[in-house]
Amino acid sequence: MLVRLLYASRVSDGNMCDTVQSIMQQSRQHNPLHGITGVLCHTDAVFMQVLEGGRKAVNTLYSHILRDPRHTDVILLDYEEIGERRYAGWTMGQANMNKINPSILLKYSPLPELNPHEMPGKTLLSLIDELMATASIVGRT
C-alpha cells in the first residue's frame, strides 16, 4: 500500500542553508533503501515536504521527523492512500521558494509567500504540482 504524507515545519536553528543540505544528503542515502520519494520545499524559515512510499516506511520516517531537532512546529497537512506516486522521479526533489516567481504563490495563497501552517494541504499539493510543471523542482534522480 502506497501513501502520500505532507507536513510543514519551521527551521529550529535559523541556519536554513546548512539544514537543507543536511536533510537532502540524508534523504539521498536513506530514501532509496526504503522506497521513499518526495519533494522538500523551503524558505528561509519554513519547510514543506511531501513523502511517498509504503505506509510503514513513510510513517516511520515521519516519526523520526517529529523528533528531529532540525524541525519545530511540525504539522501534518495531508495524509492519504494513493494508487500511484506523483514524485517517483525524486529520491528527494528540492524547491527554494524564495526563488519562485511570486505569481505562482499568489495563485494559491493570499500573499506571495509560503505559509504552509496557514494553508490547506490539498492547496499545497496543487502548488507542488505547479512547481513540477514549471520545472522549479531540482534534484531529479
C-alpha positions as MATLAB code, in Angstrom:
seq = 'MLVRLLYASRVSDGNMCDTVQSIMQQSRQHNPLHGITGVLCHTDAVFMQVLEGGRKAVNTLYSHILRDPRHTDVILLDYEEIGERRYAGWTMGQANMNKINPSILLKYSPLPELNPHEMPGKTLLSLIDELMATASIVGRT';
ca = [
       0.000    0.000    0.000;
       1.335    3.412   -1.011;
       0.692    6.596    0.957;
       1.410   10.293    0.484;
       2.168   12.457    3.518;
       2.550   16.243    3.531;
       3.835   18.146    6.542;
       5.216   21.580    7.365;
       7.691   22.683    9.990;
       9.907   25.587   10.933;
      13.686   25.514   10.988;
      14.889   25.279   14.574;
      18.307   26.934   14.434;
      17.866   29.659   11.812;
      20.566   28.214    9.540;
      18.354   27.036    6.670;
      21.157   26.516    4.144;
      23.056   24.000    6.291;
      19.832   22.356    7.430;
      18.564   21.859    3.869;
      21.916   20.410    2.789;
      21.852   18.027    5.738;
      18.276   16.901    5.032;
      18.961   16.430    1.311;
      22.111   14.385    1.977;
      20.307   12.208    4.490;
      17.332   11.764    2.133;
      19.532   10.662   -0.769;
      21.113    7.998    1.433;
      18.003    6.801    3.280;
      15.097    7.113    0.849;
      16.166    4.760   -1.973;
      16.720    1.952    0.534;
      13.175    2.375    1.860;
      11.307    3.170   -1.363;
      10.545    6.763   -0.368;
      10.220    9.568   -2.900;
       9.171   13.179   -2.485;
       9.855   16.889   -2.579;
      11.216   19.343    0.006;
      10.156   22.984   -0.394;
      11.602   25.683    1.840;
      12.011   29.367    2.518;
      14.470   30.876    4.985;
      12.197   29.865    7.860;
       9.821   27.028    6.913;
       9.817   23.581    5.364;
       7.061   21.859    3.462;
       7.753   18.273    2.494;
       5.753   15.608    0.718;
       6.758   11.973    1.183;
       5.521    8.978   -0.795;
       6.106    5.283   -0.307;
       4.933    2.273    1.610;
       2.803    3.100    4.631;
       5.226    1.649    7.177;
       8.293    3.363    5.650;
       6.597    6.769    5.386;
       5.122    6.568    8.885;
       8.495    5.561   10.337;
      10.256    8.439    8.588;
       7.608   10.918    9.750;
       8.008    9.725   13.348;
      11.755   10.460   13.040;
      10.995   13.926   11.631;
       8.764   14.662   14.637;
      11.761   14.038   16.901;
      14.367   15.651   14.608;
      15.928   18.690   16.346;
      16.220   20.491   12.983;
      12.415   20.903   12.953;
       9.985   22.756   15.217;
       6.225   23.318   14.924;
       5.747   20.175   12.819;
       2.193   19.939   11.497;
       0.597   17.170    9.422;
      -1.192   18.785    6.471;
      -2.337   15.799    4.405;
      -2.140   12.017    4.521;
      -3.763    9.655    2.061;
      -3.556    6.243    0.479;
      -2.592    6.539   -3.182;
      -2.745    4.310   -6.224;
       0.405    5.731   -7.778;
       3.207    8.130   -6.982;
       3.360   11.721   -8.255;
       7.012   12.224   -7.316;
       8.551    8.912   -8.371;
      11.397   10.703  -10.161;
      12.918   12.124   -6.987;
      14.540   10.415   -4.015;
      14.028   13.961   -2.719;
      13.419   16.893   -5.035;
      14.037   20.392   -3.748;
      12.437   23.787   -4.336;
      13.724   27.011   -2.812;
      10.509   29.024   -2.553;
      12.485   32.283   -2.321;
      13.440   31.771   -5.981;
       9.921   31.006   -7.229;
       8.018   33.559   -9.285;
       5.675   35.256   -6.751;
       2.760   34.929   -9.185;
       2.820   31.141   -8.693;
       2.390   31.556   -4.944;
      -0.365   34.136   -5.438;
      -2.421   31.515   -7.285;
      -2.636   29.506   -4.063;
      -2.103   31.983   -1.236;
      -3.398   35.415   -0.144;
       0.195   36.732   -0.150;
       3.171   35.898   -2.396;
       4.894   33.960    0.364;
       4.854   30.366    1.532;
       2.980   29.980    4.810;
       2.109   26.263    4.923;
       0.985   26.378    8.558;
      -1.966   28.512    7.418;
      -2.845   26.758    4.134;
      -4.896   23.644    3.332;
      -2.921   20.525    2.471;
      -4.702   19.937   -0.854;
      -3.886   23.509   -1.902;
      -0.230   22.944   -1.069;
      -0.171   19.714   -3.079;
      -1.573   21.685   -6.030;
       1.210   24.226   -5.544;
       3.821   21.447   -5.611;
       2.241   20.093   -8.815;
       2.586   23.561  -10.333;
       6.223   23.701   -9.267;
       6.748   20.395  -11.076;
       5.030   21.723  -14.209;
       7.204   24.850  -14.242;
      10.433   22.882  -13.647;
      11.005   24.669  -10.332;
      11.976   21.472   -8.520;
      15.613   20.386   -8.751;
      17.477   17.263   -7.762;
      15.838   14.726  -10.047;
      17.474   11.339   -9.690;
];
